[in-house]
């Protein structure tokens, strides 16, 4: 038993989102490492358990992008971690327990949501928030007598490291002395740049509304007036959240009809003027009727990835892109042959032979595909998938609107084909090309210029638009809203000008596309960047020299990624002098650039790196002793 005279070993977790809650679970699972020493875990976050993104009080029409039975909080037999495996239900299994009466939901609406879930459903975000809260309360039931958890519903604003502990300052002035601090801060906004400051001033001076990039659920949209135009720039996942908040969130509703989905407005909606650089929204996920298939790689195999990892200094365009393209083409034509063999004028094996023998961009490969699949409409065209509006022009906004609607309907029809859509199956494979990056990007595995130009500013968005788009239902809703006149697409390469008449959106490829609006929202999430973060805690660590931005090595000058730099496992913070902070650990989204795909939550049955990292940090924190004897 613990002695009452022994000061507790204090561990502070900053951030109560999925990683923060996982760190609590891993500390409890590994409690034996502390022996008889009493341990107190301080969980610090102004948002409730689950964090602000997943808080359970948000509207039920905001959806997750992860499938229900993929989402988990618990370790399983696939997770290669040093700590104990403590299994538990996935989000879907938890929902079934509620539906079967084994567990009680917090309210009837939540119970109805849980009962409606299938393994391959896209759950409401509030459902994951409720799940994480249940997981947290369930984890607390496993607390040993020597360990307790204290919740602090406020922000941590500063860290003050000493030789034997770290003083954690909270917003109300409370100071917690900690043996170890675990940073799991998640998404943060950025400080406004010069152009944004100008727009803020412009909006204030002219009585207009300007919304900087942020999480949509945190944006106060009361300044977006009913019946008035609002420009939404960005057609990715945040865009769909804004559309949902400005329609269903304002009392409108979608109804099924023989002609398709129809929108019934409440009258409180604005007119949404929408566009982006690409000019088309993220593509719908296929309706597979099952979990997303995991497709075998012919070219970008585990053996190839292992060889590249050992070699290092990887160039994405040279080393990875050709293999991603070949895997994508192979599964596309294999699926096409299965569902439409009449599309082939020759032996499909000739394409596979050319893929094995030719460079990805060789004329011989293109000629082989053209001869075997004579109709261009039946061929895979990755350039078209990436920039479907490149080189196109339209004589009027009406002409572009008709193209936009036809494009959305084609995408929805492909999604409804599920496993029988060569395009949607190939999109899954194309997205799987990101998986090796989670291994290869780490600690400068890719050259700096290649990560910046080819991964971060190109492939990440391309793969996201093709493979990580919204549920198909969202595309059906977008069609209905466009038909109702509440969504008006501007065109590709949309630019915004600040003029006396308002914010003016236009596209050089659509004649007469100029539209003025009194409101403008940047409908995308800001990237993590330590250099310009608006998080006072991270900014303070940077300014104190306790944290620095990771420089990705290159042939000549390194590339400044903006990622918070940590050392190798267990991921201690690296200061400006290059030394590890012995008592401060960090994980998650602020490390994007040093790592890759940090926004991804733990996926059941996949040897989740997320869970391996939280386990390693928890074990190290329990071994990091407070030698002052004043821990509290």
Secondary structure, DSSP 4 states (H G I P E B T S, - for coil): ---TTSPPEEEEEE--SHHHHHHHHHHHHTGGGGTTS-EEEEEE-SSPTTTTTT-TTS-TT-EEEEETTTB-SS--TT---SSPP-----HHHHHHHHHTTSS--SSHHHHHHHHH--TT-EEEHHHHHHHHHHHHHHHHTT--TTEEEEEE-S-EEEEEE-SS-EEEEETTS-EEEESEEEE------B---HHHHHHHHHHHHHT-EEE-SS-GGGS--TTS-TTSEEEEE--SHHHHHHHHHHTGGGT-EEEEETTEEEEE--S---EEEEEESS-SPPPPPP--SSSPP-PPPSSS-HHHHHHHHHH--B-IIIIIHHHHHHHHHHHHHHHHHHH-GGG-SS-THHHHHHHHHS-TT-HHHHHHHHHHS--GGGS--HHHHH-TTTT--BSSHHHHHHHHHHHHHHHHHHHHHGGG-HHHHHHHHHHHTTTTHHHHSTTT-B-HHIIIIIIIIIIHHHHHHHHS---HHHHHHHHHHHHTTSEEEEEET-EEEEETTEEEEE-TTBTT--EEESEEEE-SPPPP-TTTB--HHHHHHHHTTS--EEEEP-SSSPEEEEEEPB-STTTEEE-TTS-EEEEEEE-SGGGBTTBS-TT---BTTS--HHHHHHHHHHHHHHHS--TTS---
